[in-house]
Amino acid sequence: MGSGSFYPKRPIRRGQLLGPWGVGAIVPFPNDESLMIAGLDMWEYKNPDDFIIKEERLIKRLKVKELRRPPDYRDPKSDRENALVKIPAVRFPLWHYCPYCGAMEQVNYFTSGNLYCRKPKWPNGRNCSDKNITRRLIPERFIIVCPEGHIDDFPIAEWVHEFHSHKYSPETCRIRRSTGGLSTSLSGVKYECTCGARRNMATATAPGALNNIYKCSGAQPWLGISGDQEHPCGNQGIRVVQRGGTNVWFADIVSSIYIPAFSTTVNDEKINRIVDEYMAINYFSYVNGKLDIPKISTDRISEIRRVDPDTLFNAFLKRVAGKDLVDHLNSEISENDYRLTEFNVLCNGYKDDDEEFISNNLKISNYDGSLSSFFGSVSLVPVLKETRALVGFSRLEPSIDISYGDKMKVLRRGTGDWLPANDTFGEGIFIEFDKNALATWKNNPEVVNRVKTLEKHFTSKYVKVYHGDSGLNPAFVLLHTFAHILINQLAYECGYGSSSIRERIYCTRGNEAIEMNGILIYTASGDSEGTLGGLVKQGEPGRLENTIYAAVENALWCSSDPICIESKGQGPDSCNLAACHNCSLLPETCCETGNRLLDRALLIGAQTGFFNKIFDNTGD
């Protein structure tokens, strides 16, 4: 894939440059090499047109000119014109040490090539030059991270000399790193200087430990900024972490299911005239702010005008979808509004002329009768395209309440009109829940009280991220948990790895007045041919029923019960109730909320279970 400006042929897959190793992330390469992906200003494109992604909805929403795939590796012999396409990187962290003699050396962001120990013999210590062997330097594992997104080396020299009479001087002082003793804690990591100063890392991670020796300077290595000494950041919330920690870099990814926004007509001229006519006289009414196109109405029109009913119905849906999309794209919209368009299309079925999105909607009457009490319809999606764009990143915690424009500022030093993105093709199953059944279940006092218990665990930290100020929607927790158990079951039956199947929840996390009540379970790959079709096959009548029954039945019992089902808070930040790795949690790549907001008891609990009566008519 891409390669560093100074370190050629360091392969990274295209999708990894959005996460976990996008702009500003530290990439651990082989041979103990640690590099940070540079800002978008330095990304080189010989012919940008070769990398542009067509996704009008997402482009309009993010207010950029275009989305580009990250450059891929081009063999100079087979593609000379694009041979210089690469992903630049900078060296980080800057402190390195020799694993043999312990001698430490500080390089700069743009030090190129491999780093070897060239220090003279340490007093009374081992000497790397005793044997005719070159030893690679290893990057220090301790770094400093600021909540504002800044990142810097751990101030080793200042830390060692804080309480020593001799102050550090790079001209006269040499620092050595060592590990040893019986302890595997931080106290086993020791530094000593030729001036006699020495100290271990035992208290380095304590709050305020660096207050006397370090203040955040605003360093942004990925942009080549070592800090602003005149106007330092000064944030007191700095943390000492390990460079490989999961809290060093959180990607801000915006995803979109491709729906053509401006192709609003069909090839049949007579069909288009009929659509124009009925749209002009406002024949259809609005429901909850959306134009409702009942199939029974279009069937009546098709009988009068003697045209194919399905073709006419799809033509009306296409026209309405195009109109809604244009209206939405010309205004600021929330994530819920953005997904509402996808939800409406998935509920009704759709086929794109370019065959980049196909959805076949089936009424629940096509399936076993026992499902009709819980679901409204099922859409089989044999062709879909998902686009994921990197709009920014944060450190220590996911970003909260920040506009896309502000998030993008960390990706480059100057201004730019494009963002890195990746598109994948695949298939999926969309399941729409019965809105009446959901409304009845949500009003159950036991459900309300249980969700309030869940909400208390994360309100103080995640309230704005997950559900705004309107409270947690019980339906979201239900749909989210159901999606997880269904993914586990589909992975078992279809042969896909669970990490390759994703969820997309169409339900408001708070109690906003937007009606969405569905889940899309899908898998996608970088191949333009999509995936193998096993997921859609499993969604067909006669198959999906057994999959759902098995998933719900498996949710009845967890190998950690009764501890799991009786839990008052577990998982990341204690943001789950009855949900653990043995029953409901998925790989991080699958879940939209980082394995938070899950509760198996809302599916099968004695007083709170939505699916308690699912086996009444199945004969099980």
Backbone torsions as a table, in degrees:
resi	resn	phi	psi	omega
1	MET	NA	-143.6	-179.6
2	GLY	-65.4	161.0	178.7
3	SER	-137.6	155.6	-177.0
4	GLY	-71.9	153.1	-178.9
5	SER	-58.7	-38.5	-175.7
6	PHE	-109.0	-3.3	-174.4
7	TYR	-133.3	79.5	-173.7
8	PRO	-64.6	151.6	175.7
9	LYS	60.4	52.7	169.2
10	ARG	-111.2	94.1	-168.6
11	PRO	-71.5	136.1	171.5
12	ILE	-136.9	134.0	177.0
13	ARG	-67.2	149.4	-176.0
14	ARG	-57.2	-44.4	-178.5
15	GLY	-65.9	-26.8	-178.9
16	GLN	-71.0	-18.0	-179.6
17	LEU	-79.8	0.3	167.7
18	LEU	-100.9	-31.1	178.4
19	GLY	177.2	133.9	13.2
20	PRO	-93.2	6.3	-171.7
21	TRP	-126.8	58.2	177.6
22	GLY	-88.9	-164.6	179.7
23	VAL	-54.8	129.2	178.1
24	GLY	85.9	-2.6	-179.8
25	ALA	-91.8	150.8	178.6
26	ILE	-92.5	123.4	-176.5
27	VAL	-106.0	122.0	177.3
28	PRO	-86.1	101.8	179.2
29	PHE	-86.7	165.1	177.2
30	PRO	-59.9	165.8	-179.8
31	ASN	61.7	34.8	175.4
32	ASP	55.0	45.8	178.2
33	GLU	-109.8	132.8	-176.3
34	SER	-124.6	117.5	-178.3
35	LEU	-127.9	154.4	177.4
36	MET	-114.6	130.5	-179.1
37	ILE	-65.6	128.7	-175.0
38	ALA	-77.2	166.8	-178.0
39	GLY	-67.3	165.9	-174.6
40	LEU	-65.3	-22.9	177.5
41	ASP	-56.5	-30.5	-173.5
42	MET	-98.8	-1.5	177.6
43	TRP	-71.8	132.1	-175.1
44	GLU	-104.8	128.5	174.8
45	TYR	-126.5	116.3	177.1
46	LYS	-69.5	-46.2	177.3
47	ASN	-132.1	89.4	-176.5
48	PRO	-57.4	-28.6	-177.5
49	ASP	-60.2	-25.3	-179.5
50	ASP	-70.8	-13.3	-171.6
51	PHE	-118.0	3.6	-175.4
52	ILE	-74.4	138.6	178.1
53	ILE	-105.1	133.3	177.6
54	LYS	-87.6	109.5	177.3
55	GLU	-158.3	81.7	-172.9
56	GLU	-62.3	-39.9	-178.4
57	ARG	-59.7	-48.1	-176.6
58	LEU	-70.2	-37.8	178.7
59	ILE	-61.8	-45.1	179.9
60	LYS	-65.6	-39.3	-177.8
61	ARG	-66.8	-40.0	-178.3
62	LEU	-84.4	-8.3	177.8
63	LYS	58.2	49.0	174.1
64	VAL	-123.3	167.7	-178.1
65	LYS	-79.1	-37.8	-177.1
66	GLU	-159.0	162.5	172.4
67	LEU	-112.5	137.1	-178.2
68	ARG	-125.3	139.3	170.9
69	ARG	-69.7	145.3	173.3
70	PRO	-59.4	146.5	178.3
71	PRO	-58.4	145.0	175.2
72	ASP	-109.2	165.1	-177.9
73	TYR	-72.1	130.3	176.9
74	ARG	-115.3	128.1	178.2
75	ASP	-68.8	120.8	-178.2
76	PRO	-57.1	-28.4	-178.0
77	LYS	-75.2	-32.3	-176.4
78	SER	-98.4	-18.6	-177.5
79	ASP	-143.6	74.2	-173.5
80	ARG	-64.8	-33.4	-175.9
81	GLU	-66.7	-34.2	-178.3
82	ASN	-106.3	18.1	-174.7
83	ALA	-64.9	-23.6	-176.8
84	LEU	-88.9	1.1	178.6
85	VAL	-64.1	126.7	-176.7
86	LYS	-158.6	164.2	173.3
87	ILE	-105.7	119.5	-178.7
88	PRO	-79.3	156.6	178.7
89	ALA	-146.4	161.3	175.7
90	VAL	-123.5	159.9	-179.4
91	ARG	-77.8	127.7	174.4
92	PHE	-162.5	136.1	-0.8
93	PRO	-73.0	170.6	-175.4
94	LEU	-90.2	-30.4	177.4
95	TRP	-75.2	128.8	176.1
96	HIS	-128.7	158.6	178.1
97	TYR	-140.3	156.8	178.4
98	CYS	-88.5	126.5	-178.1
99	PRO	-70.6	-12.0	-177.7
100	TYR	-95.8	-55.8	-177.4
101	CYS	-99.9	-13.9	177.8
102	GLY	84.5	-3.0	-178.9
103	ALA	-61.3	137.2	-177.6
104	MET	-108.1	146.6	179.6
105	GLU	-140.1	139.8	178.4
106	GLN	-108.5	120.6	-179.7
107	VAL	-102.4	-168.6	175.1
108	ASN	-120.0	175.5	-174.6
109	TYR	-57.9	-30.7	-170.1
110	PHE	-110.5	17.7	174.3
111	THR	-64.0	122.6	-173.2
112	SER	-100.8	166.9	175.7
113	GLY	75.5	-176.4	179.0
114	ASN	-79.7	147.5	-178.4
115	LEU	-104.9	127.8	179.7
116	TYR	-125.6	155.2	180.0
117	CYS	-74.1	121.4	179.6
118	ARG	-125.6	16.3	-176.8
119	LYS	-76.9	146.9	174.1
120	PRO	-67.2	171.9	-174.9
121	LYS	-59.9	134.5	175.9
122	TRP	-74.2	138.5	-179.8
123	PRO	-53.8	124.0	178.1
124	ASN	58.4	28.1	-179.0
125	GLY	-129.9	-174.9	179.9
126	ARG	-74.4	151.2	-178.0
127	ASN	-120.9	122.8	-178.7
128	CYS	-64.8	-22.6	-177.1
129	SER	-89.1	1.1	177.5
130	ASP	-61.8	-35.3	177.6
131	LYS	-115.0	149.5	-176.2
132	ASN	-79.4	60.4	-177.4
133	ILE	-130.8	133.7	174.8
134	THR	-92.9	135.0	-176.4
135	ARG	-117.0	128.3	179.0
136	ARG	-68.4	142.7	172.7
137	LEU	-81.5	145.5	-178.5
138	ILE	-109.8	133.9	179.3
139	PRO	-67.5	141.6	177.4
140	GLU	-60.6	143.3	-176.4
141	ARG	-92.7	-10.1	-179.6
142	PHE	-98.5	129.8	179.3
143	ILE	-136.7	173.7	178.7
144	ILE	-117.3	133.8	-179.9
145	VAL	-124.6	138.4	-179.0
146	CYS	-109.9	141.6	178.0
147	PRO	-58.9	-20.8	178.8
148	GLU	-79.6	-0.8	178.6
149	GLY	100.9	-4.1	178.6
150	HIS	-77.1	156.5	-177.7
151	ILE	-148.9	142.2	-174.7
152	ASP	-152.5	166.2	174.2
153	ASP	-68.2	149.8	170.7
154	PHE	-65.3	132.1	-175.6
155	PRO	-75.3	75.8	-173.6
156	ILE	-60.4	-47.8	-176.6
157	ALA	-61.8	-45.6	-179.7
158	GLU	-66.3	-37.3	179.9
159	TRP	-63.8	-44.4	-177.8
160	VAL	-66.2	-36.6	-173.5
161	HIS	-98.0	7.6	-174.1
162	GLU	-57.5	-42.5	-176.3
163	PHE	-111.1	20.1	-179.5
164	HIS	-106.0	147.5	-177.4
165	SER	-67.0	-29.6	-179.5
166	HIS	-91.2	124.4	178.2
167	LYS	-84.6	150.1	-175.3
168	TYR	-66.8	136.0	173.7
169	SER	-135.2	121.2	-177.7
170	PRO	-63.3	-18.4	179.8
171	GLU	-78.3	-32.9	-173.7
172	THR	-112.8	-18.9	-174.7
173	CYS	-100.4	139.3	171.1
174	ARG	-126.6	132.0	-176.3
175	ILE	-106.1	141.5	179.2
176	ARG	-123.4	139.8	178.7
177	ARG	-109.1	139.6	177.8
178	SER	-146.3	154.5	173.9
179	THR	-131.2	145.4	180.0
180	GLY	174.5	-174.2	-177.7
181	GLY	83.8	-179.3	-178.6
182	LEU	-83.8	-14.5	-175.5
183	SER	-84.0	137.1	173.8
184	THR	-101.5	7.4	-179.9
185	SER	-82.8	-177.2	-179.4
186	LEU	-64.1	-22.7	179.5
187	SER	-66.3	-16.7	178.0
188	GLY	-80.7	-10.7	177.0
189	VAL	-95.0	115.2	-172.4
190	LYS	-124.2	146.9	175.0
191	TYR	-124.4	142.3	173.9
192	GLU	-141.9	150.8	-176.7
193	CYS	-115.8	155.0	178.7
194	THR	-63.7	-17.5	178.6
195	CYS	-81.7	-5.6	178.3
196	GLY	107.3	-11.8	179.0
197	ALA	-71.8	141.7	177.6
198	ARG	-153.4	150.6	-178.4
199	ARG	-168.1	148.6	175.4
200	ASN	-104.7	-179.1	-174.2
201	MET	-95.3	13.8	-170.3
202	ALA	-55.1	-41.8	-174.6
203	THR	-108.4	9.6	-172.5
204	ALA	-65.4	-29.3	-176.6
205	THR	-91.1	-0.2	179.4
206	ALA	-69.1	145.9	179.1
207	PRO	-57.6	131.2	177.6
208	GLY	78.2	6.1	-176.4
209	ALA	-63.4	-26.6	-175.9
210	LEU	-104.6	6.0	-173.3
211	ASN	-56.2	-34.7	-175.9
212	ASN	-84.3	-13.9	-174.6
213	ILE	-121.9	-12.6	-175.5
214	TYR	-149.5	135.4	169.8
215	LYS	-129.5	138.9	-175.5
216	CYS	-55.5	124.0	-178.0
217	SER	-93.1	-3.3	-178.5
218	GLY	83.7	27.1	-177.3
219	ALA	-66.1	134.0	176.4
220	GLN	-133.3	78.5	-174.0
221	PRO	-55.4	-36.5	-176.9
222	TRP	-64.6	-18.6	176.2
223	LEU	-105.6	5.6	-179.0
224	GLY	75.5	20.1	-178.1
225	ILE	-105.0	114.1	-178.9
226	SER	-85.5	-5.4	177.8
227	GLY	133.0	162.0	177.5
228	ASP	-112.2	99.2	-176.0
229	GLN	-67.8	-28.9	179.8
230	GLU	-76.8	-34.3	-179.4
231	HIS	-130.7	69.3	-178.4
232	PRO	-66.5	159.3	179.7
233	CYS	-64.1	-47.8	176.5
234	GLY	71.9	11.0	-179.3
235	ASN	-64.7	129.2	-177.5
236	GLN	-85.6	-0.2	-178.0
237	GLY	-93.1	20.3	-178.2
238	ILE	-62.4	149.5	-178.8
239	ARG	-129.5	141.1	170.9
240	VAL	-90.4	120.0	-177.1
241	VAL	-134.2	172.8	174.5
242	GLN	-92.0	142.9	-172.2
243	ARG	-62.3	-21.0	178.2
244	GLY	-94.1	8.0	-177.6
245	GLY	-68.6	148.5	-178.3
246	THR	-72.1	-14.6	-179.3
247	ASN	-94.0	7.2	179.6
248	VAL	-76.7	-28.5	-174.5
249	TRP	-151.6	120.3	174.2
250	PHE	-115.9	121.7	179.6
251	ALA	-76.7	140.1	169.1
252	ASP	-100.3	100.3	-176.1
253	ILE	-109.0	133.6	172.4
254	VAL	-113.0	124.7	-177.2
255	SER	-113.1	158.0	-178.5
256	SER	-151.8	137.2	170.2
257	ILE	-88.5	126.3	-173.9
258	TYR	-65.7	123.2	171.9
259	ILE	-133.3	121.4	-177.7
260	PRO	-58.7	127.9	-173.7
261	ALA	-90.3	-28.8	-169.1
262	PHE	-120.1	-2.3	175.6
263	SER	-88.3	88.5	-170.8
264	THR	-109.7	9.6	178.9
265	THR	-124.2	162.5	176.0
266	VAL	-112.0	174.7	-174.7
267	ASN	-76.0	-24.2	-176.8
268	ASP	-77.3	116.7	-176.2
269	GLU	-66.3	-38.7	179.8
270	LYS	-64.7	-42.7	178.6
271	ILE	-60.5	-43.2	-178.8
272	ASN	-64.4	-37.8	178.9
273	ARG	-64.5	-40.5	178.8
274	ILE	-63.9	-44.7	179.2
275	VAL	-61.3	-45.7	178.5
276	ASP	-57.0	-43.4	-176.2
277	GLU	-63.6	-49.7	-175.3
278	TYR	-75.1	-28.7	175.1
279	MET	-70.6	-34.7	-178.5
280	ALA	-67.7	-32.7	-178.4
281	ILE	-94.2	10.1	179.4
282	ASN	53.1	50.2	-175.2
283	TYR	-64.6	-33.5	-175.6
284	PHE	-99.0	154.0	-177.0
285	SER	-102.8	164.7	179.2
286	TYR	-96.4	138.1	175.6
287	VAL	-126.6	118.9	-177.4
288	ASN	54.3	39.6	176.1
289	GLY	81.2	1.6	-179.6
290	LYS	-119.2	141.2	179.8
291	LEU	-71.3	121.1	-176.4
292	ASP	-94.3	128.3	-179.9
293	ILE	-118.1	87.6	-179.9
294	PRO	-69.2	138.1	179.6
295	LYS	-63.3	-34.0	-179.3
296	ILE	-64.9	-32.1	179.0
297	SER	-71.4	-43.7	-179.7
298	THR	-70.4	-29.9	175.4
299	ASP	-64.8	-38.6	178.0
300	ARG	-64.5	-41.8	178.5
301	ILE	-65.1	-42.4	-178.9
302	SER	-64.5	-33.6	177.9
303	GLU	-67.6	-40.2	179.4
304	ILE	-69.2	-42.7	-174.4
305	ARG	-92.6	-1.2	174.7
306	ARG	58.3	57.3	174.5
307	VAL	-131.1	167.3	-178.9
308	ASP	-66.6	125.8	-174.8
309	PRO	-63.7	-41.2	-178.5
310	ASP	-67.6	-39.7	178.5
311	THR	-63.9	-41.7	179.8
312	LEU	-67.0	-43.8	179.7
313	PHE	-59.2	-46.1	179.8
314	ASN	-65.6	-33.0	178.5
315	ALA	-66.4	-41.1	176.8
316	PHE	-64.0	-43.7	179.6
317	LEU	-61.6	-39.6	-179.4
318	LYS	-65.7	-41.5	-179.8
319	ARG	-65.7	-43.9	-179.2
320	VAL	-67.0	-41.6	178.8
321	ALA	-61.1	-43.3	178.4
322	GLY	-63.5	-41.3	179.2
323	LYS	-64.3	-46.4	180.0
324	ASP	-62.0	-40.1	-178.4
325	LEU	-64.8	-44.6	179.5
326	VAL	-62.1	-43.8	178.8
327	ASP	-60.2	-43.3	-177.5
328	HIS	-70.0	-40.4	-175.6
329	LEU	-67.9	-20.5	-179.7
330	ASN	-90.1	8.1	-179.1
331	SER	-142.6	164.1	175.7
332	GLU	-71.0	127.7	-178.9
333	ILE	-129.9	152.9	178.3
334	SER	-85.7	172.2	176.7
335	GLU	-62.0	-37.1	178.6
336	ASN	-64.3	-44.2	178.4
337	ASP	-63.7	-38.6	-179.1
338	TYR	-64.0	-42.4	-178.9
339	ARG	-76.3	-21.9	-179.0
340	LEU	-60.9	-36.7	177.8
341	THR	-62.4	-44.8	178.0
342	GLU	-62.9	-42.1	-179.3
343	PHE	-59.5	-46.5	-179.0
344	ASN	-62.5	-39.7	179.6
345	VAL	-68.7	-42.0	-179.8
346	LEU	-65.9	-33.0	-179.9
347	CYS	-71.3	-23.9	-174.4
348	ASN	-108.8	-14.4	-175.8
349	GLY	86.5	150.7	-174.0
350	TYR	-167.7	149.8	173.6
351	LYS	-139.4	123.9	179.6
352	ASP	-83.3	142.1	179.6
353	ASP	-60.4	-34.5	179.7
354	ASP	-84.4	-0.1	178.1
355	GLU	57.0	41.7	172.1
356	GLU	-102.1	-4.3	173.6
357	PHE	-153.4	121.7	177.4
358	ILE	-134.5	127.2	179.2
359	SER	-134.9	123.4	179.1
360	ASN	-109.4	110.0	-176.6
361	ASN	-87.4	133.4	178.6
362	LEU	-121.2	129.1	176.1
363	LYS	-66.8	153.2	-175.4
364	ILE	-66.9	-16.7	177.3
365	SER	-65.4	-17.4	176.3
366	ASN	-73.9	-14.1	-177.4
367	TYR	-106.4	177.0	179.3
368	ASP	-55.2	140.2	-173.7
369	GLY	-60.1	-24.1	-177.2
370	SER	-68.7	-17.8	-179.9
371	LEU	-83.6	-16.5	-174.2
372	SER	-66.1	-20.4	178.7
373	SER	-78.4	-10.7	-173.9
374	PHE	-121.1	-28.7	-173.1
375	PHE	-125.0	154.7	179.7
376	GLY	-99.0	-41.1	180.0
377	SER	-164.4	168.7	176.8
378	VAL	-132.8	134.2	175.9
379	SER	-115.6	126.2	174.6
380	LEU	-92.1	126.9	-174.5
381	VAL	-118.0	87.0	-177.8
382	PRO	-71.0	-21.1	-179.8
383	VAL	-136.5	124.0	172.3
384	LEU	-148.4	156.8	175.5
385	LYS	-127.4	126.2	176.5
386	GLU	-107.7	133.1	175.3
387	THR	-115.0	130.8	179.3
388	ARG	-122.3	124.0	-177.6
389	ALA	-115.4	138.6	175.6
390	LEU	-89.0	115.3	-178.4
391	VAL	-104.7	-7.3	179.7
392	GLY	164.8	-169.5	176.6
393	PHE	-157.9	166.3	177.7
394	SER	-140.0	170.9	179.4
395	ARG	-128.2	153.1	-179.3
396	LEU	72.1	-48.6	178.9
397	GLU	-142.6	154.8	174.6
398	PRO	-59.2	146.4	-178.2
399	SER	-66.5	147.9	-176.5
400	ILE	-127.1	131.9	170.6
401	ASP	53.0	44.6	179.2
402	ILE	-119.0	134.5	-179.4
403	SER	-70.6	159.0	179.0
404	TYR	-59.4	-39.5	-179.9
405	GLY	-59.8	-41.5	178.8
406	ASP	-71.4	-36.3	178.9
407	LYS	-63.1	-37.1	-175.9
408	MET	-69.2	-18.6	-176.4
409	LYS	-62.7	-25.6	-177.8
410	VAL	-80.1	-8.2	-175.0
411	LEU	-85.3	-19.2	-177.5
412	ARG	-154.5	160.5	178.8
413	ARG	-80.3	-41.3	-178.3
414	GLY	-97.6	-151.8	177.2
415	THR	-101.7	154.5	179.2
416	GLY	-155.3	159.3	-176.9
417	ASP	-120.5	22.4	178.2
418	TRP	-143.1	160.0	178.0
419	LEU	-133.4	150.0	175.3
420	PRO	-74.5	139.1	-178.4
421	ALA	-150.5	167.5	177.6
422	ASN	-143.1	138.8	178.6
423	ASP	-116.5	140.1	-179.9
424	THR	-131.0	151.2	-177.6
425	PHE	-114.7	142.9	-179.0
426	GLY	-170.0	-147.6	-174.3
427	GLU	-147.5	165.7	-179.8
428	GLY	-165.6	173.0	174.7
429	ILE	-125.0	125.8	176.6
430	PHE	-107.4	129.5	-180.0
431	ILE	-121.3	120.6	177.6
432	GLU	-96.5	126.6	178.0
433	PHE	-80.3	152.3	177.0
434	ASP	-72.2	119.6	-173.3
435	LYS	-67.6	-31.9	179.0
436	ASN	-69.8	-42.1	177.5
437	ALA	-63.4	-39.2	178.4
438	LEU	-64.5	-43.2	-178.5
439	ALA	-62.5	-42.5	178.4
440	THR	-63.6	-44.6	-178.9
441	TRP	-64.7	-40.7	-178.3
442	LYS	-62.6	-27.6	-178.3
443	ASN	-84.0	-2.2	177.1
444	ASN	-65.5	120.9	-178.8
445	PRO	-56.3	-34.6	179.4
446	GLU	-64.5	-38.6	178.3
447	VAL	-66.5	-46.8	-179.2
448	VAL	-58.1	-45.9	-178.4
449	ASN	-66.3	-38.8	-179.6
450	ARG	-67.0	-41.1	179.8
451	VAL	-67.3	-34.6	176.2
452	LYS	-63.5	-36.7	176.7
453	THR	-62.7	-43.4	178.1
454	LEU	-63.6	-41.6	-176.6
455	GLU	-61.8	-35.7	-176.9
456	LYS	-62.2	-27.0	-175.3
457	HIS	-70.4	-30.0	-174.6
458	PHE	-125.9	3.9	-177.6
459	THR	-57.1	-46.5	-174.7
460	SER	-64.2	-27.6	-174.2
461	LYS	-105.6	-35.2	-171.1
462	TYR	-121.4	12.4	-173.2
463	VAL	-57.5	-42.7	-176.9
464	LYS	-77.9	-26.6	-179.2
465	VAL	-71.7	-43.6	-168.6
466	TYR	-101.4	-31.7	-175.1
467	HIS	-150.1	24.2	174.5
468	GLY	57.4	-148.3	-177.7
469	ASP	-106.4	12.0	-173.0
470	SER	-102.7	11.4	179.4
471	GLY	88.1	163.5	-178.5
472	LEU	-85.8	130.9	-178.8
473	ASN	-82.2	117.7	179.2
474	PRO	-57.6	-33.6	-178.9
475	ALA	-62.9	-35.2	179.2
476	PHE	-63.8	-44.9	179.7
477	VAL	-62.9	-40.0	178.7
478	LEU	-62.4	-53.3	-178.0
479	LEU	-62.2	-39.7	-179.1
480	HIS	-64.3	-45.3	179.8
481	THR	-66.5	-40.0	177.8
482	PHE	-61.7	-40.1	178.4
483	ALA	-60.1	-39.2	-179.0
484	HIS	-66.7	-46.6	-178.4
485	ILE	-69.5	-30.2	178.8
486	LEU	-71.5	-38.1	177.0
487	ILE	-62.2	-43.3	178.2
488	ASN	-59.6	-40.8	-179.3
489	GLN	-71.3	-41.9	179.2
490	LEU	-64.9	-36.9	177.9
491	ALA	-61.8	-38.2	178.8
492	TYR	-68.6	-39.3	-173.3
493	GLU	-87.4	-31.6	-174.4
494	CYS	-94.4	-18.3	-179.5
495	GLY	91.5	-5.1	174.6
496	TYR	-73.2	144.5	170.3
497	GLY	-68.2	142.4	-177.2
498	SER	-60.5	-27.9	-179.7
499	SER	-71.8	-13.7	-179.1
500	SER	-96.7	-2.7	178.4
501	ILE	-106.3	136.0	-177.4
502	ARG	-121.5	162.9	175.3
503	GLU	-112.2	153.4	169.8
504	ARG	-141.1	112.1	-172.3
505	ILE	-94.0	124.3	177.1
506	TYR	-104.8	81.3	179.8
507	CYS	-166.0	139.2	179.9
508	THR	-70.6	137.7	179.2
509	ARG	-74.7	-30.2	173.0
510	GLY	-101.1	-170.1	-177.7
511	ASN	-97.9	45.0	177.5
512	GLU	-69.7	156.7	-176.4
513	ALA	-85.9	56.7	175.9
514	ILE	-126.9	122.7	-175.5
515	GLU	-89.0	104.8	170.1
516	MET	-138.7	137.1	-175.7
517	ASN	-153.7	60.7	-179.2
518	GLY	-148.6	166.8	175.7
519	ILE	-132.4	143.5	173.6
520	LEU	-114.5	118.2	175.3
521	ILE	-104.7	119.8	-172.6
522	TYR	-144.8	162.4	173.2
523	THR	-134.4	146.0	-176.4
524	ALA	-147.7	152.5	177.9
525	SER	-137.5	170.1	-178.2
526	GLY	-74.9	-10.0	-179.9
527	ASP	-73.7	130.6	-179.0
528	SER	-65.6	-15.2	178.2
529	GLU	-81.9	-7.2	177.9
530	GLY	84.0	-148.9	-176.2
531	THR	-113.9	-166.8	-165.3
532	LEU	-86.2	-12.8	178.7
533	GLY	95.8	-4.3	-176.7
534	GLY	-66.3	-31.9	-178.7
535	LEU	-67.5	-47.0	179.0
536	VAL	-64.4	-39.2	178.8
537	LYS	-59.4	-37.5	-178.8
538	GLN	-72.8	-16.1	179.2
539	GLY	-88.4	-2.1	-177.9
540	GLU	-72.9	153.7	176.0
541	PRO	-54.9	138.9	-176.6
542	GLY	94.3	-19.6	178.6
543	ARG	-113.0	-45.9	-175.0
544	LEU	-61.9	-36.6	-179.4
545	GLU	-56.6	-47.4	-178.1
546	ASN	-65.9	-34.6	178.2
547	THR	-64.6	-45.0	-179.9
548	ILE	-66.1	-44.2	178.9
549	TYR	-58.3	-44.7	-178.1
550	ALA	-65.8	-39.7	-179.6
551	ALA	-64.3	-45.5	-179.6
552	VAL	-67.7	-39.3	179.7
553	GLU	-63.5	-41.1	178.1
554	ASN	-64.2	-30.3	179.8
555	ALA	-71.8	-16.1	-179.7
556	LEU	-64.5	-27.5	-174.9
557	TRP	-140.5	131.7	176.0
558	CYS	-115.2	144.3	-178.9
559	SER	-66.2	-12.4	176.1
560	SER	-97.4	2.6	176.4
561	ASP	-69.1	148.6	6.5
562	PRO	-84.4	-0.9	-177.5
563	ILE	-61.7	-43.2	-176.7
564	CYS	-66.6	-51.6	-174.7
565	ILE	-67.5	-24.1	-179.3
566	GLU	-97.6	4.8	-176.3
567	SER	-63.8	143.2	176.1
568	LYS	-103.6	9.4	179.6
569	GLY	155.0	118.2	180.0
570	GLN	-153.1	176.3	-179.4
571	GLY	81.4	-168.5	-178.3
572	PRO	-56.7	121.4	179.4
573	ASP	57.1	23.1	-178.6
574	SER	56.5	36.0	-176.4
575	CYS	-94.1	15.2	174.3
576	ASN	-126.7	158.6	172.3
577	LEU	-105.9	-101.1	-178.7
578	ALA	-84.0	76.2	179.5
579	ALA	-159.7	122.8	179.8
580	CYS	-143.1	-178.0	-177.8
581	HIS	-65.2	-21.7	-178.2
582	ASN	-81.7	-12.7	-174.7
583	CYS	-135.1	-38.4	-167.3
584	SER	-132.2	-21.4	-175.8
585	LEU	-77.0	149.7	-177.0
586	LEU	-125.8	166.6	171.5
587	PRO	-57.1	149.4	-174.8
588	GLU	-58.8	-28.2	-178.6
589	THR	-69.0	-17.5	-176.0
590	CYS	-88.3	-34.0	-166.1
591	CYS	-98.2	137.8	-179.1
592	GLU	-78.0	-19.0	-174.6
593	THR	-120.9	23.1	176.6
594	GLY	63.7	39.2	179.9
595	ASN	58.8	40.0	174.8
596	ARG	-117.8	162.5	179.0
597	LEU	64.2	57.2	178.9
598	LEU	-129.7	142.0	177.6
599	ASP	-158.2	106.5	-178.5
600	ARG	-65.1	-26.1	-178.4
601	ALA	-66.1	-22.1	177.4
602	LEU	-74.1	-14.8	176.2
603	LEU	-91.9	-44.2	-168.8
604	ILE	-132.2	8.2	-180.0
605	GLY	-63.3	149.9	-175.9
606	ALA	-58.2	-41.3	-178.2
607	GLN	-105.3	-13.7	-172.1
608	THR	-120.7	-3.0	-172.3
609	GLY	-73.5	125.1	176.7
610	PHE	-69.0	-33.1	-174.5
611	PHE	-101.8	22.6	-175.4
612	ASN	-59.1	-31.5	-175.5
613	LYS	-103.8	16.4	-174.3
614	ILE	-68.6	-25.6	-178.0
615	PHE	-94.7	2.3	-175.7
616	ASP	-62.4	-34.3	-175.0
617	ASN	-114.2	16.4	-177.1
618	THR	-98.7	-13.5	-177.4
619	GLY	86.0	2.6	179.4
620	ASP	-83.9	NA	NA
